[in-house]
Amino acid sequence: MFLAFIFGLLFAISLVTFLTGRYSSRFAMAGSVLILVLVAGYLLEVMQGYSGGITGKYSYPLNAEYQIFFSVGINGFTGPLLLAAAIVFPLSIYISLKEKYDGKFYGLMMLAETGLFGVLISRDMILFYIFWEFVLVPVFFLILMYGGEGRNSVALKFFVYTHIGSALILLAIFSLYAYYFSVYGIYTMQMSALTQPSFVSQIPLFWELFIVAGLMIGFLVKLPVFPFHAWLPDSYDVAPYPVTVAIAGGLSLMGGYGLFGIMLGLKSLFPALVLWILVGISIVSLIYFALTAMFQTSIKRMMAYASAGSMGFVLLAFAAGIMEESGVEYNLVLSGGMFQILAHAIIISLLFVNIFFIKLKAGTDTLGGLGGIYREAPVLSTIMLGGLLASLGLPGLAGFIGEFSILGGSFQAIGYLIFFVIFSMIITASYHIWMAQRTLYGPYNEHLGGIRDLSRPEMAVLGAVLILILVLGVFPSPLFSLFSSYAGGII
């Protein structure tokens, strides 16, 4: 019941934010921090001793005839993702305070957070789809109304790509819904029923492939991976920095949730050939995005491709985990994939926040326009370096845990193809270090004039996120145990 209360409170905060006028920024900031505190406290209570299954269940009938419910709950996977979302949005709103936005901006930001929460807690398929679509609307208007040059075409591209993916998801959901009725004579949209192994095993081959294709394409567009990624670099680049943080750190959770929160329950539908295709897509994505990022002149666009590259690891973990079927490797690779989703959300948010402050203080976010800014802004440069090292997977930081677990767990399934993954990691490390050396260190670009370092409040906010990344890298076991318990319950 308390989970439904948090969601209802967030929705109410979103609506009121539109009406608070010049106080909208403060109201949104306070509201998002309140939600973070409530979510953190709630998870600390309900996740103690978690051993699998759904907790925090609440269900209210919306349509009794067709068995549609406002049904919510979390598990060992969605709980941590909910916390990550609750961290990302206050960060994005915090940096928006450095610029001037109106009440509509903050109302749309809070609505985007509301939709994301709805996606993560829904236990009814039609409710899940409604919130999946709901998220698109505020993000579309945020890009369209507040984006940079070319925002009209970029907003349209974002909407078309993601809406087509959503339409395929809806067709797959209705196929599950209709076939469940044909088997049992009962209408239901409950996730637990539509992903039940005894039901899934009765679906004919044609409909198996149709459902898998519809859901997978929809989730891969949102993840995203090659070749479903065309909306991402333009959207990240054109959107204002607060929106970029929300998309990269928050909305990226949706694709990963689709794979591990829904598709993992339908794993018996995947033929071996489809799994190998997914492995191939993940490897191509890792190499393609790493090479593409290397040739960018804008740090913001470079990190957009780096973000997409991290999602290649997530897809690899999903496919390799299903190949493993059971055992230590199964649990390791799936837990690693889930950890990667959460770690990526926090790391990429920190990086985009850092790039925002670099542009704010230096006046540019291009590689050619920067150089040696450590001399003038040592704290900002150090935190930026910490984010880059976490992104490339340095041991001791959160990015290493997921990548190492995925590498170790997937080797038995994909064999020597693992060397292509390692090759992509070498490229990724190279352009991360090259970018740091060119922008943060070396001779100072005197054309920048004098730039200011982070203020104490800014230092506290960014430092807290970096410390969280360090803690997750050194003590990953609390989260890993939740992911492992969740994965073990799906065997």
MODA-V668234 format. One record per pair of residues at least 12 apart in sequence whose C-alpha atoms are under 6 Angstrom apart, sorted by the first residue. I is the first residue (numbers start at 1). J is the second residue. Records with the same first field share a line. If there is no record, write none. Layout:
I->J / J
This chain:
1->58
11->114
14->107 / 110 / 111
17->107
18->103 / 104 / 107
21->103
24->103
32->90
36->86
51->485
52->485 / 486 / 489
54->74 / 75
55->73 / 74 / 75
56->73
57->72 / 73
58->71 / 72
59->71
66->187
67->187 / 188
68->189
71->122 / 123 / 124
72->121 / 122 / 123
73->121
74->121
76->482 / 483 / 486
77->483
85->250
92->242 / 245
96->242
108->138
112->135 / 138
115->131 / 134 / 135
118->131
119->131 / 132
123->191
124->189 / 190 / 191
125->189 / 191
140->155
143->155 / 239
147->238 / 239 / 240
148->238
157->231
158->231
165->218
166->218
168->214
169->214 / 215 / 218
172->211 / 214
195->265 / 266
208->269
219->255 / 258
222->255
223->252 / 255
225->285
226->285
233->304
237->301
245->349
249->345 / 349
275->319
279->316
282->312 / 315 / 316
285->312
286->309 / 312 / 424
287->424
289->305 / 309
290->428
293->305
294->431
297->366 / 367
298->366
299->365 / 366
314->337
317->333 / 334 / 337 / 406
320->410 / 413
321->333 / 334
329->409
332->405 / 409
333->405 / 406 / 409
335->483 / 484
336->402 / 405 / 406
339->402
340->402
343->398 / 399
351->387
354->384
361->451
362->451
370->439
371->438 / 439 / 440 / 444 / 445
372->439 / 440 / 441 / 442 / 443 / 444
373->440
374->440 / 441
377->453
380->454
381->440
392->429
396->473 / 474
397->469 / 470 / 473
398->469 / 472 / 473
